[in-house]
């Protein structure tokens, strides 16, 4: 049985732009508490009301910082999501090493847990770090290597939490289009967080995720619209991240071709990247990671100001984006 064709969390309730809080967990680079707070404050002042985090981001640091920044905001005026799939265990004798990918002390380790008990434990611990008594959305996070257990155990546990009114909506968040489509086909999801698989650079999610979402009334939250940073500036750099790692030469060449066409239309590449995601009617929100206060204003502008239609025509004519997208 599929859910309603109108998702309960749509563009009207989420807004076009959300804040992805992985950078608040010191993704790739350390930021201080004041900068993290300034990012949240700036996004709030710019009208953003959807905030996404996860235990994975900085071993809980992102959740703690986001919760502190939202603590004095009216709870009914924003939507917050977190994720399950990794529980955090303390390290008995930390050696001062840094966590992989996040610039935080490795004083805890992540343990995969997609059991029903793991779902409840993860959510309880997230609520404690956030300082909240509820979250609005919970996603199954990166279940690729635990797919059968996540569908058989974690998903029913989330359905029960939704039925009990403990969470408002449930979804999956992953980098794999195949995994996302498999979850959507259960008919149980409200939202699917598509990470890097529907971007100006590449659109593999069009083959399976978007048709499944349309059949089941599942809203798409587009994340990773910069493909981990490659499209975050108008001059893609060989030093940029792509899919959380080094950028291959052919991908860099593709990104630079996109940048050149955008420049010919006087459009910044990251502006086009955000607008591309928002053009699709199934995309209910584009959630963008921001780690520097000085990037807040431009991010809001990218989500709120349209780009010339001629850009999309030109990109499609050159075969750089699918026609009609």
N, C-alpha and C positions, 0 to 999 in steps of 0.2 A: 504494500500500500504506500503510495507516494504522499508527500505532504502537500499543503496548499501551494498553488502556483505563485502566490504572492508571499515572498519571504518576510518573516516578522521583523527582520533587521534589513532595511532597504536604504536607498540613497537618502530618503527623507529623514530617517532616524539616525543614520550614521554620519551623514554629511559626505561631501565628495572626498575630503582629505582626512586621513587619520595619522596619528603619530606612532611610528614604530619605535619602541623603546629599547631595542638592542644596543644602540650607542650609549644609552644611559647605563648600561652594564659594562662600559669600557671596551666595546668591540673594537679591536685593532689598536686603539689608543686610549690612554687614560684621560678622563675629564674629572673635574672636581665637583663637589656637591652643588656649589653655587651655579656652575655652568649648567648642570643637569636641571636644576630648578628654573633657571632662566629660559631654557628650551621649552619646558612645559608651560611656564607662564606666557611666553611669547606665542606659542601655538594656541593657548586658550584665548589670549587677547585677540588673536586673528580669527577666532570663531571655530577652532577645531574642538570637537567634543567626543572623538573616538580615540582611545588610547589602547595600544596592544603591547603586551609584555609576555614573559615566560620565565620559569625557574632557570632555564638553560642560560639566559642572558646574564653573564657575569656571576654565575653561581648565586643567584638571588639578588644581586645588587640592583639590577634594573627594577625589580618589583619593589624593593625597599625605597629607592629614590622616587619612583613614580607615585607610590602610595603617599610618601611624605609631601610631594608637590601638590597632590590633589586633596590633601587632608582637609583643607578649609573650604573646598569647593562644594556647592550643593550637590549631594549624591545623585539626585534625580536629574541633574542637568548634563550628565556625561555617561558615556558607554565605555566600559572597560572589559578587556578580554585578557585571559591568560591561557596557559596550555598545560596538558598532562602528558606523561610518557617518560619523563626523567624525574626521579626523586633524588634529593641531595643528601649525601651521607657525610658526616664529619670525618676528617682524617685524624687519626690518633696522634701522630707525630709529624705535623707539617714541617717541611724542610725549607720553607721560604721561596719555593719555586712559584712561577706564575702559571696561571691556567692557560691552556691552549686556545688561542684565538681571542681571549678576553684578558685585558691587563688587570687582573685581580689575583690575590694570593690563592694558591691552590690548596686551601685549607678544607675543602670539601671535594667530594667526587660525585659525579652523576652516575646513577644506576638506572638502567632501563626498567620500567615497570608499567606494563599495560594491563595488569590485573584489575579487577573491580576494587579490591582493597587499595591498590596503588593509586587508582583514580581519586578515591576519597582522601587518601593521605596527602597526595600532591595538592589537591585543591585546598584542604585544610591548612597546609603549610604556606601556600600562596596567599591565602586570606590573612594569615598572621603577618607575613612580610608586608603585604599591602596595607594592613591596618583597616581592613574592611570586613563587613559581615556577609557580603555577597559580591559576585562578579556577574556581568551580564552575558558573557560568551565564554565558553571553554572549547578549545581546539585540541584534538589529538595531534601531537607534535611529532613529525618525522617518523612515522611508524614503518618505514620501508622494510627494515629487516625483521620486523615483528608483526607482519601484516595480519596473519591469521588470528593471532591472539588479540591484536588491537580491535579487530572486527568482532570477534567472538566474545570478548570480555570487556574491553574498555568502552566500546560504543554502547552496549546495553547499559552499562553503569551510568554513562552520560545521559542516555535517554531517560533513565530513572530519575536522575537529578533534575532534568528539565520537567518531567512529569510532576515531580514534587514541588516545583517552583523555586528550587534552590538556585538554578541558573536559568537565564531567559532563552538562550540559544546554544546550539552545539555545532561543531564543525570539525574539519580536518585542516591542518596546515603542513604543507610539504613542498619539496622541490621537484618531486616526481609527478608528472601528469598522469601516468598510469595508476599510481597509488591513489591520487586524488579522485580519479574517475571511479575506481573500485569502491571507494567509500561513498561517493555520491549515489552510486547505483543501489546502495542499500535502501535508499529512500528515507533515511532517518535524519539527514543533515539539514540544517538551516543555512549554513554558510560554508564556503570552501575558500581557504586562504592559499592562493596560487602564487608560489614564490619563484619568480624568475622565468616562469614558463609561458607568460603572456606579456611580452614587452615589445617595445619598438624594435629591438634587436632580433627577437625570435618568438614564435607563437605556436609551439607544439601543442599547447592546451586546446587549440581550436579543433584538433582532430577528435578528442574524446571527452575532455573535461566540459567544454562549453555545451555540446549536445546533451550530455548527461544532466548538466545543471538546468538546462531548459526543460527537459522532460520532467525533472523532479522538483522544480521550483526552488532551486538552491541558489542563493546569492553568491557572487564571486567577489572576494576581497583581493585585489591585486597588490602584491607586495614584491619587493625586489625589482621594482620597475627600472632601476638603474643597473640591474645585473651585477649587484655587489659593488658598484662604484664605477664601472666602466663608462656608463652613460651619465655620470654625475657632473661632468664638466663638458664644455663645448669643444674641448680638445682632448679626446681620449688618449690616455697615456699608456705606454708599455708597462709602466709600474702599477697601473690600476689593478684592482681585484676583479675577477670574473668568476662567478659561482664559488666565491670564498677562496679562490686560489689565483695563481698566475694566469694572465690572459694569453691564449694561443694566438699565433701570428695572424691566422686567417680571420679569427673573430675580431682582433684589433683592426684589421683592414676593413672589415664590414662596418664596425663602429665609426671609423673615420669617414667612410663613404656616407653614412647617415649624417654625420656632423657637417660634411661639406654641403649636402643638399639643404639641411636646416639653415646653415649660414647664408646660402643663396637667397633664402626667404626671410632673412633677418630674424631667425628664431634660434634661441639657445637650445642645444641638444637636450639638457635635462627638462626644459619646458615641454618640448615635444614628447619626451618619454612619459611624463605624467599625463599629458593630454591624450596620448595614444591609448593608454589604459582606460581612461575615463570615457572614451568614445563608444565603447561597447555597451549595449543596453543591459547586459547581464552583470556588468561590473557595478557593484553597489558602493564601492569605496576603493580608493587607492591609498594605502597606508605606506608612509615614507619614513625611513629612519633619519633622524636629525640629531647630530651630536654637538653642533656648535651654535650658540645663540645667534651669531651673525648670518646663519643660513636659514633662519626661520622665515624672514620676510620673503625671500625669494621662493622658498618652498610653497608658501601660501599663494604667492602670485602664480606659480606654475599650475596650481590646481584650480585657480579661479578665473584666469584670463585665457580665453580661447586663442588659438593660433590660426593663421589664414588657411582656409580650405584648400587653397592652391598648393600648400605644402603636401597635403595628403595625396592630392592628385599626382603631383610630381613623384613622390615616393612610390606610389603604386605603379605609375608608368615605367619607372626604372626597375620594377620588380623587387623593391626593397621592403615593401609591406604588402600584405594581401589586398587585392582590390576590394573596396567597400569597408575597409577597416581603418 
